[in-house]
Amino acid sequence: MTEWISTVIALCALGLSGVTAFVQHHNRKKEILAARVTAYFHRTSAFAKIRLPDGTLRQAGYHLVIWNQGPASAEDVEVAVRDPEGVAVTLADCLDGEFPLERLDVSGRYPIPWLPTADMHRGARRFIVVLRWRDGNGRHERVLPIRRGETNF
């Protein structure tokens, strides 16, 4: 009887080891296919000069940088910026059709000069950035509260 119990315990331990190995392999595979997209404000040492479509020249002291920190590329990267009240912020240097980005490679950064089109956003410091992308694990969305003057990465 004790031999039978020992055999059952050994088989249970073997089964548990097999399940653990499968779960770890699955998680590792998932991590390898993951892109981790984030955004942060970057203060430029010299103002970036931007010529708007109407010909006016403006200066940007900050860039909104989209960054892929993950081990895989991100595809169809979309960016939406809102103020704390939920009002959409349009950046003057973003052209129609610029987003979604077709691909953002591993460690890739995509800086966008911070020039809100509406004057009501000029002095504001807090914003919400909504990032959407696709990687080997499917579609993802990340909502980031960011603030000019602090680094969020």
C-alpha positions as CSV (number, residue, x, y, z in Angstrom):
1,M,0.0,0.0,0.0
2,T,2.8,2.4,0.8
3,E,4.4,1.7,-2.5
4,W,1.2,2.7,-4.3
5,I,1.0,6.0,-2.3
6,S,4.6,6.7,-3.1
7,T,4.0,6.1,-6.8
8,V,0.9,8.4,-6.7
9,I,2.9,11.2,-4.9
10,A,5.7,10.8,-7.4
11,L,3.3,11.0,-10.4
12,C,1.6,14.1,-8.9
13,A,5.0,15.8,-8.4
14,L,6.0,14.9,-12.0
15,G,2.7,16.3,-13.3
16,L,3.1,19.5,-11.3
17,S,6.6,19.9,-12.6
18,G,5.3,19.5,-16.2
19,V,2.6,22.1,-15.7
20,T,5.1,24.5,-14.1
21,A,7.5,24.1,-17.0
22,F,4.7,24.7,-19.5
23,V,3.5,27.9,-17.8
24,Q,7.0,29.3,-17.5
25,H,7.6,28.6,-21.2
26,H,4.3,30.2,-22.2
27,N,5.1,33.3,-20.0
28,R,8.6,33.6,-21.5
29,K,7.2,33.4,-25.0
30,K,4.7,36.0,-24.2
31,E,7.4,38.3,-22.8
32,I,9.5,38.0,-25.9
33,L,6.6,39.0,-28.1
34,A,5.7,42.1,-25.9
35,A,6.3,45.7,-26.8
36,R,6.1,48.1,-23.8
37,V,5.2,51.6,-25.2
38,T,5.4,54.6,-23.0
39,A,5.6,58.4,-23.3
40,Y,7.4,61.1,-21.5
41,F,8.2,64.8,-21.8
42,H,11.8,65.7,-22.8
43,R,13.1,69.2,-22.1
44,T,15.3,70.3,-25.0
45,S,18.4,72.3,-24.2
46,A,17.8,74.6,-27.2
47,F,14.3,75.4,-28.4
48,A,13.2,73.5,-31.5
49,K,12.1,75.8,-34.2
50,I,9.0,74.6,-36.0
51,R,7.5,76.2,-39.1
52,L,3.7,75.7,-39.1
53,P,1.7,75.1,-42.3
54,D,0.6,78.8,-42.2
55,G,4.2,79.9,-42.3
56,T,4.5,81.1,-38.7
57,L,7.6,80.1,-36.8
58,R,7.2,78.8,-33.2
59,Q,9.6,77.4,-30.7
60,A,9.1,74.2,-28.6
61,G,11.0,73.7,-25.4
62,Y,9.6,70.2,-24.8
63,H,9.1,67.1,-26.9
64,L,6.5,64.4,-26.2
65,V,8.6,61.3,-26.8
66,I,6.9,57.9,-27.6
67,W,9.3,55.1,-26.5
68,N,9.2,51.3,-27.0
69,Q,10.9,49.8,-24.0
70,G,9.9,46.2,-24.7
71,P,11.8,43.4,-26.3
72,A,9.6,43.3,-29.4
73,S,8.5,45.9,-32.0
74,A,5.2,47.8,-31.7
75,E,3.0,48.2,-34.7
76,D,0.1,50.6,-35.5
77,V,1.1,52.9,-32.6
78,E,-1.6,55.6,-32.0
79,V,-1.2,58.6,-29.7
80,A,-4.0,60.7,-28.2
81,V,-3.4,63.6,-25.8
82,R,-6.0,65.1,-23.5
83,D,-6.0,67.7,-20.8
84,P,-7.2,66.7,-17.3
85,E,-10.8,67.6,-18.2
86,G,-10.7,65.2,-21.1
87,V,-10.5,67.8,-23.9
88,A,-8.4,66.6,-26.8
89,V,-5.1,68.4,-27.3
90,T,-4.0,68.7,-30.9
91,L,-0.3,69.2,-31.5
92,A,0.6,71.7,-34.2
93,D,3.5,69.7,-35.6
94,C,1.5,66.4,-36.1
95,L,0.5,66.1,-39.7
96,D,-2.7,64.4,-40.9
97,G,-1.9,60.7,-41.5
98,E,1.2,60.8,-39.2
99,F,-0.5,58.4,-36.8
100,P,-0.8,55.5,-36.4
101,L,3.0,54.8,-36.7
102,E,3.4,51.8,-38.8
103,R,6.2,50.4,-36.6
104,L,8.2,51.5,-33.5
105,D,11.2,49.2,-33.1
106,V,12.8,48.0,-29.9
107,S,14.3,50.9,-28.0
108,G,12.8,53.2,-30.7
109,R,11.9,56.8,-29.7
110,Y,9.6,59.1,-31.6
111,P,9.8,62.7,-30.5
112,I,7.0,65.1,-31.2
113,P,7.6,68.9,-30.6
114,W,5.2,70.0,-27.9
115,L,3.2,72.7,-29.6
116,P,-0.5,72.6,-28.7
117,T,-2.7,74.4,-31.3
118,A,-5.1,75.9,-28.7
119,D,-3.8,78.8,-26.6
120,M,-5.7,77.4,-23.6
121,H,-3.1,74.6,-23.3
122,R,0.0,76.8,-23.5
123,G,0.6,77.2,-19.7
124,A,-0.8,73.8,-18.7
125,R,1.5,71.3,-17.1
126,R,-0.6,68.1,-16.7
127,F,-1.9,66.0,-19.5
128,I,-3.1,62.5,-20.2
129,V,-1.6,60.5,-23.0
130,V,-3.4,57.5,-24.4
131,L,-1.2,55.0,-26.3
132,R,-2.6,52.1,-28.4
133,W,-0.4,49.6,-30.2
134,R,-0.3,46.0,-31.4
135,D,2.5,43.5,-30.8
136,G,2.9,39.7,-30.9
137,N,0.4,39.4,-28.0
138,G,-2.4,41.4,-29.6
139,R,-3.8,45.0,-29.1
140,H,-2.9,47.1,-26.0
141,E,-3.8,50.4,-24.5
142,R,-2.0,52.4,-21.9
143,V,-3.2,55.6,-20.3
144,L,-0.5,57.8,-18.8
145,P,-0.9,60.9,-16.7
146,I,2.2,63.0,-17.5
147,R,3.4,66.4,-16.4
148,R,5.8,68.8,-18.1
149,G,8.9,69.2,-15.9
150,E,9.1,65.6,-14.7
151,T,10.6,62.5,-16.3
152,N,8.3,59.5,-16.5
153,F,10.4,56.6,-17.6
